[in-house]
Amino acid sequence: MYSFRETGQRLLKFINENMITVGIIVAFIIAIPSGIWVFNVKKKSASEYTWYRMSQINSELLAAEQPNDYDKRIAETIGAYIDIKTNQTTTDATPWLLLRLGNAQYDNRKFDDAIETYRELIKKYPHHPAVSLVRLSLGYAYEEKGLMQEALSALGGFKEVTGEDNPFIKTQRALDMGRCYEKLGSIEMAKKAYNEVIELSPGIDAARLAQYRLENFE
């Protein structure tokens, strides 16, 4: 039976003879938790940076006072959001970045770009809490382009996708669908949608608007 001293000497000899191999193994063992830690730190930093830049960009946009200045700022805002999207890693802030980018593109009447951005958000983050609002915005973008069937698909499809039960979203959805059906000349479907608005949220502005639209059909 070897003594502890002999065992130690043999281990030391093995390490000396296989220094490179042992070094690689040790470095690998150390690198695993270290790499995970660095990744998490970088991801957290990227998230914080994205939130900070979005806040900064929004403040700069709100500072625009004259209409011409606003047009210039909204274009710069779009460019800034795209720069973050292109150069930053994906974080918990990314869906909100896409939402703000799509909204800025919509405000700048870049409806095709807004549609692309909204659809990207919905595809990548189908269960994100902002998706129901994004689908409303997607419907508006299609409506602005005169694509009522596409708008109705965006507005009518999200109930099944998200299981939406928010009264505000359901009311707005019904009001928007009524408007699109009306533009298509589908009066009976428009009436159905407007009556749903009144049933969902009686007494609010949306219900009063729906009632006004129904009276115009008489």
N, C-alpha and C positions, 0 to 999 in steps of 0.2 A: 504494500500500500504506500502510495506516495505521500510525503509530508506536505504541509501547506507551502513550505519553502520551495520544495521541488516543483509543485504545481505552479506556483507563481513564476518560477524561473522559466518553465516550459511556456507559459502564457506570454511572458515577456519576449521570449525568443520568437514565438509565432508572430507576435505583433511586429517585431523588428524586421522579420523576413517578409511580412506581407503588409508593409506599411501603407502602400497605395490602396490596396483592397479595403483594409480596415478604415482608412480615411474616407473612402467613398461611402462605405456603409454608414459610418457615423454622420457624415455630412447629409446623407439622404434622410436619416432618422430625424436629424435636427430640422432639415428643410421642410418636412411635411407640415408640422404645426406652425412653423414660421411662415410658410407660404400661405397657409389658410388665414393666418392673422393679417398678413400684408394685403391679401385679397379683400378681406372684410373691411380693413381700414380704407383701402382705395375706393371700394364701393360706397362706403359711408361718405367719404370725402366727395365723391362724384355726385352723390345725391344731394348733399348739402350745397355744393357749388351750383347744381342745376336749380334748386329752389331759390338760392340767392340771386342768380342771374335772371330768373323769371320775374322775381319781385322787382329787381332793378329795371328791367326792360319795361315792365308794366308802369312803373313810376315815371319813366321817361316819356312813355306814350301819353299818360294822363297830363303831363306838363305842357303838351301842345295846346296852344290857345287859339290860333287862327286856323281856319279850315285848310288853307294851303299847307300850313305847317303840319296839320294832322295827317294829311295825305302823304307827306314826306315821311313822317314818323311811323305811320303804319307799314309803309314799305320797308323801312329800316327794321321795324319790329319783326316782320316776317323773316328778313335776312338773318337777324340775330337768333331767332328760334331755330331756323334751319341749321345755323352754325353749331348750336348746342346739340341738336339732334344728330348731326353728322360726326361730331368730334368727341362726344361724351358717351361713356358706357351706359347700358341700360340699367336703370334703377327704379325705385318706387315712384320717382318723380316723372318718369318718362310718359306715362299715360296722360298726366296733367299737362305736360309739355306739348303733346300732340293735340290735346284739346285746345290749348291756347293758340297753337299754330293754326289749326283749322279755323278757329274763330277770327283770327287776324286776317287770314286769307279770304274768309267770307266778307268781313268788313271792307276789305279792299276790292270786293267784287271779283275776286279770282275764284269763281265758283267751281271750276274744274279741279283746281288745286285743293280747295277746301273739301270737295267730295273725296278726292284721293286720300287726304289726311284722315278724314273721319272714318273712311272705310278701313284704313290701316289700323286705327285705334280699335275699332270694333272686332276686326279679325284677330289681332294680337292679344287683346284684353277683353274677351267676351263677357267676363263676369265682373268687370270693374264697375264700381258704383256710379261712375259717370256715363256709362254706356247708354242708359235710357235718355239722358239729355243729349248725348251725341247723336242718337238716332233722330231726335227732333230736329237738331241742326242739320243733319244730312237731308232730312225731308225738305227743310227750307231751301237748302242749296239747289236741290232738284227742282223745286217749285220756281225758284228764280230763273232757272233755265227753261221753264215751260214744260218740264218733263213730269206731268202730273201722275202718271202711272208709277213711275219710279219713286216719286215722293210718297205716294200712298203705300207702296211696298215698304219703304223705310219706316214710315209711321205705323203701319199696321202690323209689321213683322216683329217688332221688339217685344210685344206683350208675351208672345210665346217663348222668345229667347230669354228674357230676363225674369219672367213671372212678375212683371211690374204691378205693384199694389199701391204706389204713391198716388194719393188723390190728385195732387197738382199735375203730375205727369199724365195721368189718365185723362184728366179734364182737358189739358192742353192738346193732347194727342187727338181727342175726339173733335175739338174745335178745328184743329188744323186739317183733319181728314174731311170734315164738313166743307171747309173752304175749297179743298182740292176737288172734291166731288162736284161742288157747285161750278167750278171752272170747267170741269169736263162735261157739264150739262146733265149730270146724273142727280137729278133733283131729289128723287126718293131716297137715295143713299145719303145725300147731304142732309135731308130732314132727319133721318135716323141718327146721324152723327150729332147734329145740333141738339136733338132731344136727349141724347146721352149726356151731353154737357150739362144740360139743365138738371137732369136726374142726379148726376154725380156731385155737382156743386151749386145748388140753388142759391140765388141771392148775390153771387159774386159777379164781377165785371164780365167774366167769360160767359156766364149764363145769360146775362143781359144782352150781350152781343149775339149769342146764339138765338135768343128769343127775337131779337131785331131781324136777324136773317130769316127766321121762320116766317115772320109777319110779311116779309117781302115776297114770299112765295104765294101769298093769298091773293 
